[in-house]
């Protein structure tokens, strides 16, 4: 009986010894697994942190790049190669940057073309026909061959959105030959005292149409003396209807033209006269007569690098004059 009891207890002890190491090993395995899970989690956290850091660096890089594109203007206050601001009431020069350099002026030429045309006193209500001769080499235009347009509407296209085809038609209908028309433009420049100005043709497409910022300011003042030029160049947009010969009958065409002077649509200033121009050789040009805080100013920028910077230059120059003395300089 005793022997049998000892055998039972021995068997129970053996089972206990076998079971304890198994639990210990299982516990050790679980203990080892927990740090492993912690390391994996930590690894994922590190990766996420690295990604967030990389994203922040990328954002910072984009901000730096964007800031470079919005860099401040160069020393001298404007991007344009040539600039001038004067007070037309006193002829006081408020700002100038190489204002005496003779450079191409692109479609600013059309201010003189308009003066030469209006001297001939044409009937602006008369409708004329556009031909292939004017369209060829004239650049972008809304006009078509054989389209009939009133001279008044052509003059608006010439001065508002610098349409070269419209300008050529106006010259043809002026009553002068093309050579005589250009000769009159140069004579008029001499009469106005524009000693550094020369015109080779009436549209401004030719880089030989040259002037200075100082002369352009005088030209703008003379153009503004004509009520029609003043009214047209300060109109933001204009709509007119022309006639075009269709296959079976004459059809009407509606034209919507927009002034190339962006500042007219901002309502920031009152304008008395304005004109823009661009060819590759001239860069972006603009001449404006505006009123700011009760004071008239003529601002001219020539050779700006982009369309936007020429208008930014004008705004910057006008703001610059606000800090200057308003006492007129002696004549």
C-alpha positions in Angstrom: 0.0 0.0 0.0 2.8 2.3 0.9 4.7 1.4 -2.2 1.6 2.2 -4.3 1.2 5.6 -2.7 4.9 6.4 -3.3 4.5 5.5 -7.0 1.5 7.9 -7.3 3.3 10.7 -5.6 6.4 10.1 -7.7 4.3 10.3 -10.9 2.7 13.5 -9.8 6.1 15.0 -9.0 7.5 14.0 -12.4 4.5 15.6 -14.1 5.0 18.8 -12.1 8.7 19.0 -13.0 7.9 18.6 -16.7 5.2 21.2 -16.7 7.1 23.9 -14.9 9.9 24.3 -17.5 7.3 24.4 -20.2 5.5 27.3 -18.6 8.8 29.1 -17.9 9.9 28.7 -21.5 6.5 29.9 -22.7 6.8 32.9 -20.3 10.3 33.6 -21.5 9.1 33.4 -25.1 6.3 35.9 -24.4 8.8 38.1 -22.6 11.2 38.0 -25.5 8.3 38.8 -27.9 7.3 41.9 -26.1 10.5 43.8 -26.7 10.4 42.7 -30.3 7.0 44.2 -30.7 8.3 47.4 -29.1 11.2 47.5 -31.5 9.0 47.1 -34.5 6.7 49.8 -33.3 9.6 52.1 -32.6 10.9 51.4 -36.1 7.5 52.3 -37.6 7.5 55.5 -35.5 11.0 56.4 -36.7 9.9 55.9 -40.3 6.9 58.0 -39.8 8.9 60.7 -38.1 11.4 60.6 -41.0 8.6 61.0 -43.5 7.1 63.9 -41.7 10.6 65.6 -41.5 11.1 65.0 -45.2 7.7 66.5 -45.9 8.6 69.5 -43.8 11.8 69.9 -45.7 10.1 69.6 -49.0 7.5 72.2 -48.0 10.3 74.5 -46.8 12.1 74.0 -50.1 9.0 74.9 -52.1 8.6 78.0 -50.0 12.2 79.0 -50.6 11.7 78.4 -54.3 8.5 80.4 -54.4 10.2 83.2 -52.5 12.9 83.3 -55.1 10.3 83.7 -57.8 8.9 86.6 -55.8 12.2 88.2 -55.2 12.1 92.0 -54.5 12.8 94.4 -57.4 16.4 95.2 -58.2 18.2 98.2 -56.8 16.8 101.3 -58.3 13.2 100.3 -57.6 12.0 98.9 -61.0 12.6 95.9 -63.2 12.4 98.0 -66.4 15.6 99.0 -68.1 14.3 102.6 -68.5 11.8 104.5 -66.4 10.6 108.0 -65.8 7.9 109.7 -63.5 7.1 113.4 -63.9 4.5 115.8 -62.6 2.9 117.1 -65.8 1.7 120.3 -64.0 5.2 121.4 -63.1 7.5 119.2 -65.3 9.2 118.1 -62.0 11.1 114.8 -62.5 10.2 112.6 -59.6 12.0 109.5 -60.7 14.3 108.5 -63.6 16.3 105.5 -64.6 18.3 105.8 -67.8 15.5 108.0 -69.1 17.6 109.4 -71.9 18.6 106.1 -73.5 17.3 105.7 -77.1 15.5 102.3 -77.3 12.8 100.5 -79.3 9.3 101.5 -78.1 7.1 98.9 -79.9 3.4 99.9 -80.0 3.9 103.1 -78.1 4.6 104.2 -81.7 0.8 104.0 -82.3 0.3 107.2 -80.2 2.0 109.1 -83.0 0.3 107.2 -85.7 -3.1 108.2 -84.2 -2.0 111.8 -84.1 -0.9 111.8 -87.7 -4.1 110.1 -88.8 -6.5 112.5 -86.9 -4.6 115.5 -88.4 -6.1 114.4 -91.8 -9.6 114.7 -90.3 -10.9 111.4 -91.8 -14.6 110.5 -91.6 -14.4 108.0 -88.8 -17.9 106.7 -89.5 -16.9 105.5 -92.9 -16.6 101.7 -93.4 -13.6 100.3 -95.2 -12.5 96.9 -96.3 -9.6 94.9 -94.8 -7.4 93.2 -97.3 -4.8 90.5 -97.3 -2.1 93.1 -97.8 -2.7 94.5 -94.3 -3.2 91.0 -92.7 0.0 89.6 -94.0 2.7 89.8 -91.3 0.5 91.8 -89.0 0.5 89.3 -86.1 -2.5 88.4 -84.1 -5.8 90.1 -85.1 -9.5 89.5 -85.1 -9.9 91.0 -88.5 -10.5 88.9 -91.7 -9.9 89.5 -95.4 -12.8 91.5 -97.0 -14.3 92.3 -93.6 -15.8 95.8 -93.5 -15.1 97.9 -90.4 -15.7 101.5 -89.5 -12.6 103.7 -89.2 -13.7 104.6 -85.6 -13.7 100.9 -84.6 -10.3 100.4 -86.3 -8.9 103.3 -84.3 -10.1 101.7 -81.1 -8.4 98.4 -82.1 -5.2 100.3 -82.8 -5.0 102.1 -79.5 -6.7 99.7 -77.1 -5.2 96.3 -78.0 -2.5 97.4 -80.4 -3.9 95.7 -83.5 -1.3 96.1 -86.2 -3.7 95.1 -89.0 -6.2 97.8 -87.9 -3.3 100.3 -87.9 -2.2 99.4 -91.4 -5.8 99.9 -92.7 -6.0 103.3 -91.0 -2.7 104.4 -92.7 -4.0 103.2 -96.1 -7.2 105.2 -95.6 -5.5 108.3 -94.3 -5.2 109.9 -97.7 -1.4 109.7 -97.5 1.0 107.2 -99.0 2.7 104.9 -96.4 6.0 106.8 -96.9 4.3 110.2 -96.6 2.5 109.0 -93.5 5.7 108.0 -91.8 7.4 111.2 -92.9 4.6 113.1 -91.2 5.1 111.1 -88.0 8.7 112.2 -87.9 7.8 115.8 -88.7 5.3 115.8 -85.9 8.0 114.4 -83.5 10.2 117.3 -84.4 7.4 119.8 -83.8 6.8 118.3 -80.3 10.5 118.5 -79.5 11.1 114.8 -79.5 14.7 115.1 -80.5 15.6 111.5 -79.7 12.6 109.9 -81.5 12.5 108.3 -84.9 9.8 106.2 -86.7 10.5 103.7 -89.5 6.9 102.6 -89.8 3.5 103.2 -88.1 2.8 100.0 -86.1 5.9 99.6 -83.8 6.7 96.2 -85.2 10.0 97.5 -86.5 12.8 97.8 -83.9 13.9 101.0 -85.7 11.0 102.8 -84.1 13.0 104.3 -81.2 12.6 106.9 -78.5 13.5 107.6 -74.9 11.5 107.5 -71.7 11.7 111.4 -71.6 10.4 111.7 -75.2 7.6 109.1 -74.7 6.3 111.1 -71.7 6.1 114.2 -74.0 4.4 112.2 -76.7 1.9 110.9 -74.2 1.1 114.4 -73.1 0.5 115.5 -76.7 -1.7 112.5 -77.4 -3.8 113.2 -74.3 -4.5 116.7 -75.6 -6.7 115.0 -78.2 -10.1 114.1 -76.6 -10.6 111.1 -78.8 -7.2 109.5 -78.0 -7.8 110.3 -74.4 -11.2 108.6 -74.3 -10.2 105.5 -76.3 -7.0 104.7 -74.4 -8.7 104.9 -71.0 -11.6 102.6 -72.0 -11.2 99.1 -70.4 -13.2 97.2 -73.1 -15.2 97.8 -76.2 -17.7 95.9 -78.3 -18.6 96.6 -82.0 -20.1 94.8 -84.9 -18.7 94.5 -88.4 -19.9 93.0 -91.7 -18.3 90.0 -93.4 -19.3 88.6 -96.8 -20.4 85.0 -96.3 -20.9 82.5 -99.0 -24.6 83.3 -99.5 -25.1 86.6 -97.7 -23.3 89.2 -95.7 -23.0 88.2 -92.0 -22.4 90.3 -88.9 -19.4 89.7 -86.7 -19.2 90.8 -83.1 -15.8 91.9 -81.8 -15.0 92.3 -78.1 -11.6 94.0 -77.5 -9.9 94.5 -74.2 -7.5 97.3 -73.3 -4.0 95.9 -72.8 -3.5 98.2 -69.8 -4.4 96.0 -66.9 -4.5 98.9 -64.4 -7.6 100.2 -66.1 -9.6 97.3 -64.6 -8.3 97.8 -61.0 -10.1 101.1 -60.3 -7.0 102.1 -58.4 -6.3 105.3 -60.3 -8.0 107.7 -62.7 -6.4 107.7 -66.1 -6.1 110.5 -68.7 -4.2 108.5 -71.3 -2.3 105.2 -71.6 -0.6 102.9 -74.1 1.4 99.6 -73.9 3.8 98.0 -76.3 5.9 94.9 -76.8 8.3 93.3 -79.3 11.2 91.1 -78.4 13.7 93.9 -79.0 11.9 96.4 -76.8 10.7 94.3 -73.9 7.4 95.2 -72.3 6.7 98.9 -72.3 3.9 101.1 -70.9 3.2 104.8 -70.7 0.4 106.2 -68.5 -1.0 109.5 -67.3 -2.8 108.9 -64.1 -4.1 110.6 -61.0 -3.1 109.5 -57.6 -4.2 111.1 -54.3 -5.2 114.3 -56.2 -2.0 114.6 -58.1 -1.4 113.9 -61.8 1.6 111.8 -62.8 3.0 110.6 -66.0 4.9 107.2 -65.6 6.8 105.5 -68.4 8.6 102.1 -68.2 10.5 100.7 -71.1 12.2 97.3 -71.4 10.4 95.5 -68.5 11.1 91.7 -68.5 7.4 90.5 -68.4 3.9 91.8 -68.9 3.2 91.7 -65.2 6.4 93.5 -64.1 5.7 96.6 -66.3 2.5 97.2 -64.4 4.1 96.4 -61.1 6.8 98.9 -61.9 4.3 101.6 -62.5 2.4 100.9 -59.2 5.8 100.8 -57.4 6.8 104.1 -58.9 3.6 105.8 -58.1 3.8 104.5 -54.5 7.4 105.8 -54.4 6.2 109.3 -55.2 3.8 109.3 -52.3 6.8 109.6 -50.0 8.4 112.4 -51.9 7.8 116.1 -51.3 4.7 117.4 -53.0 6.2 120.9 -53.3 6.7 121.7 -57.0 10.2 122.2 -58.1 10.9 125.7 -59.6 10.7 125.9 -63.4 
